[in-house]
Amino acid sequence: MLQEVLNGLMSRYQERVPDVSAVIAAMVRHGLIEKADDIENDHIAFRTMGVPQLGVQSLEKIFLHYGYTKMDHYYFASKKLDAWWYAPPLPKYPRIFISELRVKDLSQAAQDIITSYTDEVKADPVTQLDLDDSKAVDTFLHSGLWRTPTLADFQALAAESEYAAWVIYNRYYLNHFTVSVHNLPIGYNTIAEFNQFLEQNGFILNDAGGKIKTSPDGNLLQSATVAGMIPATFAGGETIKIAGSYVEFAERKVLPEFASLAAADIRREHRREGFEAGNADKIFESTYAAQTKKSS
């Protein structure tokens, strides 16, 4: 069931984010992988609205049911977000990262706009789902929970929180997936080398905080493409281009206590685990105007 849900998420994400297919095609073309399934998916991420009947407490029920374990909490003060990551039931599955907007930290005007939409959802929708029905879960994860926003509401939210605007339009849409680069062939298996490969193939990288976002311990390095601008149709038929989504890349270094292991013996449990708030804070900006203007 979990694999079916993940397949559904990835297929729609790939349809909607051209960079996904383009990155995979470049990796195949240069012999890094033979096919898309060869990519090790470090994690997938979701954005949610922090209102009582939705948010993390709702969405996490799906993944906890499939055997994920809730791990560390992260707080992003400037972006007014909370987030948690979830460890998978087996190493072959991606980690999950779910963030939610602290709606009550926004202005009253912004809160009123948000709740005018989210109040259409009267109760936690996940409690109504049969979580053992993967098709029902897949449908839910790709369904609009509230009406299509007006352009005026979207722009008013964007002026205060670009995250809020993104979620009010995209709902629970999968935000991104992450290519693990450390198990790729030598010459491509560090973020620095992989970033060079990406830029040589025409991809634009998020440079908020530098193109390589590095944890204080130096053991988690991340980068991301800048979200492409996609046509979005708002209530009343108005259409503008807004940020779609992006692809992320991660390098998890081998922990010092396992440094003597032969390369063939290194497993997931020997590498740096978890996430880093400082890295994630800048990765979020892959959908923000300061970055997306580079791709428009």
NUMARSE-734806 format. One record per residue (C-alpha): residue number from 1; residue in one letter; chain; x, y, z. Coordinates in steps of 0.05 Angstrom, whole numbers, plus 5000, padded with zeros to 4 digits. Layout:
% NUMARSE-734806
     k   r   c     c1     c2     c3
   NUM   a   A      X      Y      Z
...
This chain:
% NUMARSE-734806
     k   r   c     c1     c2     c3
     1   m   A   5000   5000   5000
     2   l   A   5055   5049   5018
     3   q   A   5091   5036   4952
     4   e   A   5026   5048   4914
     5   v   A   5015   5114   4950
     6   l   A   5087   5136   4937
     7   n   A   5081   5116   4864
     8   g   A   5018   5159   4857
     9   l   A   5052   5218   4889
    10   m   A   5114   5213   4846
    11   s   A   5077   5203   4780
    12   r   A   5036   5266   4789
    13   y   A   5095   5305   4815
    14   q   A   5135   5284   4754
    15   e   A   5079   5306   4708
    16   r   A   5076   5374   4740
    17   v   A   5149   5390   4751
    18   p   A   5187   5388   4685
    19   d   A   5254   5390   4721
    20   v   A   5241   5320   4749
    21   s   A   5240   5286   4682
    22   a   A   5296   5331   4657
    23   v   A   5342   5315   4715
    24   i   A   5328   5240   4707
    25   a   A   5340   5244   4632
    26   a   A   5406   5280   4643
    27   m   A   5428   5227   4694
    28   v   A   5411   5171   4646
    29   r   A   5444   5206   4587
    30   h   A   5509   5214   4625
    31   g   A   5508   5143   4652
    32   l   A   5496   5160   4726
    33   i   A   5436   5114   4727
    34   e   A   5403   5067   4678
    35   k   A   5331   5084   4696
    36   a   A   5290   5129   4743
    37   d   A   5280   5073   4794
    38   d   A   5355   5072   4806
    39   i   A   5350   5139   4841
    40   e   A   5354   5134   4917
    41   n   A   5300   5181   4943
    42   d   A   5326   5214   5006
    43   h   A   5260   5245   5026
    44   i   A   5195   5274   5002
    45   a   A   5163   5336   5031
    46   f   A   5094   5365   5040
    47   r   A   5069   5435   5059
    48   t   A   5005   5443   5100
    49   m   A   4962   5495   5134
    50   g   A   4964   5496   5211
    51   v   A   4890   5499   5225
    52   p   A   4855   5452   5275
    53   q   A   4824   5403   5226
    54   l   A   4883   5400   5178
    55   g   A   4959   5409   5181
    56   v   A   5010   5360   5205
    57   q   A   4965   5325   5256
    58   s   A   4919   5305   5198
    59   l   A   4968   5288   5142
    60   e   A   5016   5249   5187
    61   k   A   4961   5198   5204
    62   i   A   4969   5169   5134
    63   f   A   5044   5157   5141
    64   l   A   5041   5135   5213
    65   h   A   4990   5082   5191
    66   y   A   5041   5057   5139
    67   g   A   5095   5048   5192
    68   y   A   5131   5114   5193
    69   t   A   5159   5140   5259
    70   k   A   5153   5213   5279
    71   m   A   5221   5242   5295
    72   d   A   5249   5312   5308
    73   h   A   5211   5378   5308
    74   y   A   5238   5441   5273
    75   y   A   5215   5513   5280
    76   f   A   5226   5566   5227
    77   a   A   5214   5633   5260
    78   s   A   5222   5679   5200
    79   k   A   5176   5637   5157
    80   k   A   5127   5622   5214
    81   l   A   5130   5547   5204
    82   d   A   5134   5483   5245
    83   a   A   5159   5418   5215
    84   w   A   5173   5346   5233
    85   w   A   5208   5290   5198
    86   y   A   5187   5217   5196
    87   a   A   5232   5156   5191
    88   p   A   5208   5102   5142
    89   p   A   5190   5031   5162
    90   l   A   5245   5003   5117
    91   p   A   5308   5035   5088
    92   k   A   5282   5028   5017
    93   y   A   5229   5081   5030
    94   p   A   5242   5156   5032
    95   r   A   5241   5197   5095
    96   i   A   5182   5244   5099
    97   f   A   5185   5318   5119
    98   i   A   5119   5354   5134
    99   s   A   5116   5429   5148
   100   e   A   5057   5470   5169
   101   l   A   5043   5544   5170
   102   r   A   5032   5575   5239
   103   v   A   4969   5609   5215
   104   k   A   4956   5645   5281
   105   d   A   5024   5679   5275
   106   l   A   5000   5717   5213
   107   s   A   4961   5782   5210
   108   q   A   4887   5779   5223
   109   a   A   4874   5796   5150
   110   a   A   4916   5738   5126
   111   q   A   4884   5691   5177
   112   d   A   4815   5712   5152
   113   i   A   4834   5697   5080
   114   i   A   4862   5629   5098
   115   t   A   4804   5606   5142
   116   s   A   4753   5629   5090
   117   y   A   4781   5571   5049
   118   t   A   4801   5520   5101
   119   d   A   4736   5527   5139
   120   e   A   4703   5492   5080
   121   v   A   4736   5430   5109
   122   k   A   4691   5416   5169
   123   a   A   4729   5359   5200
   124   d   A   4796   5323   5193
   125   p   A   4787   5289   5125
   126   v   A   4838   5235   5140
   127   t   A   4793   5207   5195
   128   q   A   4742   5192   5140
   129   l   A   4792   5154   5097
   130   d   A   4802   5079   5095
   131   l   A   4877   5080   5102
   132   d   A   4880   5008   5079
   133   d   A   4853   5029   5011
   134   s   A   4914   5057   4975
   135   k   A   4872   5082   4917
   136   a   A   4828   5123   4963
   137   v   A   4890   5152   4997
   138   d   A   4921   5168   4930
   139   t   A   4858   5204   4907
   140   f   A   4855   5244   4972
   141   l   A   4928   5266   4965
   142   h   A   4912   5296   4897
   143   s   A   4844   5327   4912
   144   g   A   4830   5400   4927
   145   l   A   4803   5406   4997
   146   w   A   4776   5477   4986
   147   r   A   4754   5520   4929
   148   t   A   4802   5551   4880
   149   p   A   4827   5616   4909
   150   t   A   4818   5684   4876
   151   l   A   4879   5718   4848
   152   a   A   4868   5776   4896
   153   d   A   4870   5729   4957
   154   f   A   4932   5693   4930
   155   q   A   4969   5759   4920
   156   a   A   4948   5786   4988
   157   l   A   4975   5723   5021
   158   a   A   5039   5724   4980
   159   a   A   5054   5794   5004
   160   e   A   5057   5767   5076
   161   s   A   5075   5693   5068
   162   e   A   5096   5662   5002
   163   y   A   5088   5595   5036
   164   a   A   5015   5611   5052
   165   a   A   5001   5631   4980
   166   w   A   5033   5568   4953
   167   v   A   4992   5523   4998
   168   i   A   4926   5560   4987
   169   y   A   4933   5546   4913
   170   n   A   4967   5477   4913
   171   r   A   4932   5447   4974
   172   y   A   4967   5383   4997
   173   y   A   5007   5373   4934
   174   l   A   5074   5338   4943
   175   n   A   5124   5394   4946
   176   h   A   5188   5358   4926
   177   f   A   5229   5295   4925
   178   t   A   5303   5290   4937
   179   v   A   5358   5254   4899
   180   s   A   5411   5222   4944
   181   v   A   5477   5237   4910
   182   h   A   5525   5201   4957
   183   n   A   5513   5133   4924
   184   l   A   5521   5158   4853
   185   p   A   5584   5142   4812
   186   i   A   5650   5176   4832
   187   g   A   5654   5244   4801
   188   y   A   5580   5258   4816
   189   n   A   5573   5233   4887
   190   t   A   5584   5299   4924
   191   i   A   5538   5359   4923
   192   a   A   5593   5403   4895
   193   e   A   5604   5356   4836
   194   f   A   5530   5343   4825
   195   n   A   5514   5417   4826
   196   q   A   5567   5427   4772
   197   f   A   5534   5371   4732
   198   l   A   5466   5404   4740
   199   e   A   5489   5472   4718
   200   q   A   5526   5444   4659
   201   n   A   5460   5413   4638
   202   g   A   5423   5480   4643
   203   f   A   5389   5474   4711
   204   i   A   5383   5536   4755
   205   l   A   5401   5526   4828
   206   n   A   5372   5560   4889
   207   d   A   5428   5605   4916
   208   a   A   5394   5628   4980
   209   g   A   5447   5619   5033
   210   g   A   5494   5593   4978
   211   k   A   5481   5539   4926
   212   i   A   5505   5487   4977
   213   k   A   5468   5488   5043
   214   t   A   5511   5455   5096
   215   s   A   5493   5432   5167
   216   p   A   5537   5458   5223
   217   d   A   5568   5389   5232
   218   g   A   5587   5389   5158
   219   n   A   5554   5321   5147
   220   l   A   5490   5340   5110
   221   l   A   5496   5380   5046
   222   q   A   5436   5399   5005
   223   s   A   5419   5438   4942
   224   a   A   5356   5448   4900
   225   t   A   5334   5473   4832
   226   v   A   5293   5536   4829
   227   a   A   5219   5522   4819
   228   g   A   5195   5533   4748
   229   m   A   5138   5582   4736
   230   i   A   5074   5547   4714
   231   p   A   5007   5575   4690
   232   a   A   4956   5577   4746
   233   t   A   4882   5591   4736
   234   f   A   4846   5625   4793
   235   a   A   4772   5633   4810
   236   g   A   4739   5673   4756
   237   g   A   4787   5648   4704
   238   e   A   4845   5696   4716
   239   t   A   4911   5663   4697
   240   i   A   4982   5681   4718
   241   k   A   5046   5642   4725
   242   i   A   5064   5620   4796
   243   a   A   5119   5578   4826
   244   g   A   5109   5504   4815
   245   s   A   5158   5459   4851
   246   y   A   5231   5437   4849
   247   v   A   5279   5379   4857
   248   e   A   5324   5374   4917
   249   f   A   5391   5338   4924
   250   a   A   5425   5312   4987
   251   e   A   5493   5286   5007
   252   r   A   5496   5250   5074
   253   k   A   5567   5238   5095
   254   v   A   5591   5175   5131
   255   l   A   5593   5187   5206
   256   p   A   5663   5190   5237
   257   e   A   5654   5125   5276
   258   f   A   5643   5088   5210
   259   a   A   5698   5122   5170
   260   s   A   5739   5058   5166
   261   l   A   5683   5020   5129
   262   a   A   5696   4999   5058
   263   a   A   5652   5036   5008
   264   a   A   5615   4972   4991
   265   d   A   5596   4962   5064
   266   i   A   5567   5031   5076
   267   r   A   5492   5030   5089
   268   r   A   5440   5083   5105
   269   e   A   5450   5074   5180
   270   h   A   5523   5092   5173
   271   r   A   5508   5161   5145
   272   r   A   5486   5227   5177
   273   e   A   5411   5221   5193
   274   g   A   5356   5272   5204
   275   f   A   5350   5342   5177
   276   e   A   5378   5412   5191
   277   a   A   5334   5472   5201
   278   g   A   5385   5521   5172
   279   n   A   5388   5481   5107
   280   a   A   5313   5471   5102
   281   d   A   5300   5545   5115
   282   k   A   5337   5563   5051
   283   i   A   5310   5504   5011
   284   f   A   5239   5530   5024
   285   e   A   5257   5591   4983
   286   s   A   5262   5550   4919
   287   t   A   5189   5571   4908
   288   y   A   5198   5643   4931
   289   a   A   5199   5702   4883
   290   a   A   5271   5722   4899
   291   q   A   5292   5655   4870
   292   t   A   5239   5640   4818
   293   k   A   5252   5705   4781
   294   k   A   5316   5670   4757
   295   s   A   5275   5618   4721
   296   s   A   5219   5661   4692
